[in-house]
Amino acid sequence: MRLLIDTSRVSFTVGREPEAKKDQNGVQRVERNTNIPMWSVQLVAMDDGGAEVITVTVAAPQPPKVAVGQPVAPVELQAIPWAQNGRNGVAYRATDVKPVSASKSATSTPAGEK
């Protein structure tokens, strides 16, 4: 089951440069079906309730072209619940992480204007 997250009320900022997602032996992981390399992107997710740091996995031939501090939008962000050896949590995955254009972030009306 794919649990897609509604990100319409969340802003995301890159917290750390994208890194190769590696296994316990230091080898970069690849998607099982496609052999496409996997990348980890740390994002700071902010909404009305505060902020949370999440790590999002993206499968792509090259790492997403984003920089620390840059506003971004994860594409098709999904939550993947997991449980293993008595531990559990949520993994995050997206098809891409794209920079947010200035025009998209300037959609609110300035104070005093209608």
C-alpha positions as CSV (number, residue, x, y, z in Angstrom):
1,M,0.0,0.0,0.0
2,R,1.3,3.5,-0.9
3,L,0.6,6.1,1.7
4,L,1.1,9.4,0.0
5,I,1.5,12.4,2.2
6,D,-0.4,15.6,1.6
7,T,2.4,18.2,1.5
8,S,0.2,21.2,0.6
9,R,0.5,22.8,4.0
10,V,4.1,21.8,4.7
11,S,7.3,23.7,3.6
12,F,10.5,21.8,3.1
13,T,14.1,23.0,3.3
14,V,17.2,20.9,2.6
15,G,19.1,20.2,5.8
16,R,22.1,18.3,4.4
17,E,23.6,17.7,0.9
18,P,22.1,14.5,-0.8
19,E,24.2,11.4,0.0
20,A,24.4,7.9,-1.5
21,K,22.2,5.6,0.5
22,K,24.6,2.8,1.6
23,D,24.2,-0.7,3.1
24,Q,26.1,-1.9,6.2
25,N,29.1,-2.7,4.0
26,G,29.4,0.8,2.6
27,V,28.0,-0.1,-0.8
28,Q,25.5,2.2,-2.4
29,R,22.0,0.7,-2.4
30,V,20.0,0.3,-5.6
31,E,16.3,-0.3,-6.3
32,R,15.6,-4.0,-6.5
33,N,13.6,-4.0,-9.8
34,T,15.5,-1.3,-11.7
35,N,19.1,-1.2,-10.3
36,I,18.8,2.6,-10.1
37,P,21.0,4.1,-7.3
38,M,19.3,5.4,-4.2
39,W,20.0,8.7,-2.5
40,S,19.2,10.1,1.0
41,V,18.1,13.7,1.3
42,Q,17.7,15.3,4.8
43,L,14.7,17.7,4.8
44,V,13.4,20.0,7.5
45,A,9.6,19.8,7.3
46,M,7.7,22.8,8.8
47,D,4.0,23.4,9.3
48,D,1.8,25.2,11.8
49,G,2.7,22.6,14.5
50,G,6.5,23.1,14.3
51,A,9.3,21.4,12.5
52,E,10.6,17.9,12.1
53,V,13.8,16.6,10.3
54,I,13.1,13.6,8.0
55,T,15.3,11.7,5.7
56,V,13.8,11.0,2.3
57,T,15.0,8.3,-0.1
58,V,15.1,9.1,-3.8
59,A,16.0,6.6,-6.6
60,A,17.7,8.4,-9.5
61,P,20.8,8.0,-11.7
62,Q,22.3,11.2,-10.1
63,P,21.6,12.8,-6.7
64,P,18.8,15.5,-6.6
65,K,20.3,18.9,-7.6
66,V,19.5,20.7,-4.3
67,A,21.6,22.6,-1.8
68,V,21.5,23.1,2.0
69,G,19.0,25.7,3.0
70,Q,17.2,25.6,-0.3
71,P,13.3,25.4,-0.3
72,V,12.2,22.2,-2.1
73,A,9.2,20.1,-2.8
74,P,9.3,16.3,-2.5
75,V,7.4,14.7,-5.4
76,E,5.0,11.9,-4.5
77,L,6.2,11.8,-0.9
78,Q,5.1,8.6,0.8
79,A,5.3,7.2,4.3
80,I,6.4,3.5,4.6
81,P,5.8,2.0,8.0
82,W,8.3,-0.7,9.0
83,A,9.0,-3.1,11.9
84,Q,12.1,-5.2,12.4
85,N,13.7,-6.9,15.3
86,G,11.3,-5.3,17.8
87,R,11.9,-1.8,16.4
88,N,9.6,0.2,14.2
89,G,9.3,3.5,12.5
90,V,8.4,5.3,9.3
91,A,10.6,5.6,6.2
92,Y,10.1,8.3,3.7
93,R,10.4,8.0,0.0
94,A,9.8,10.4,-3.0
95,T,10.2,10.1,-6.7
96,D,12.2,13.3,-6.7
97,V,13.1,16.4,-4.6
98,K,12.8,19.6,-6.7
99,P,13.7,23.2,-5.9
100,V,10.7,25.4,-5.3
101,S,10.6,28.3,-7.7
102,A,10.3,31.8,-6.4
103,S,6.9,32.3,-8.1
104,K,5.4,29.4,-6.3
105,S,6.6,30.6,-2.8
106,A,5.3,34.1,-3.5
107,T,1.6,33.1,-3.8
108,S,0.4,34.7,-0.6
109,T,-1.0,38.2,-0.5
110,P,1.1,40.7,1.4
111,A,-0.5,42.2,4.6
112,G,-2.9,45.0,3.9
113,E,-3.6,44.0,0.2
114,K,-6.7,42.3,-1.0
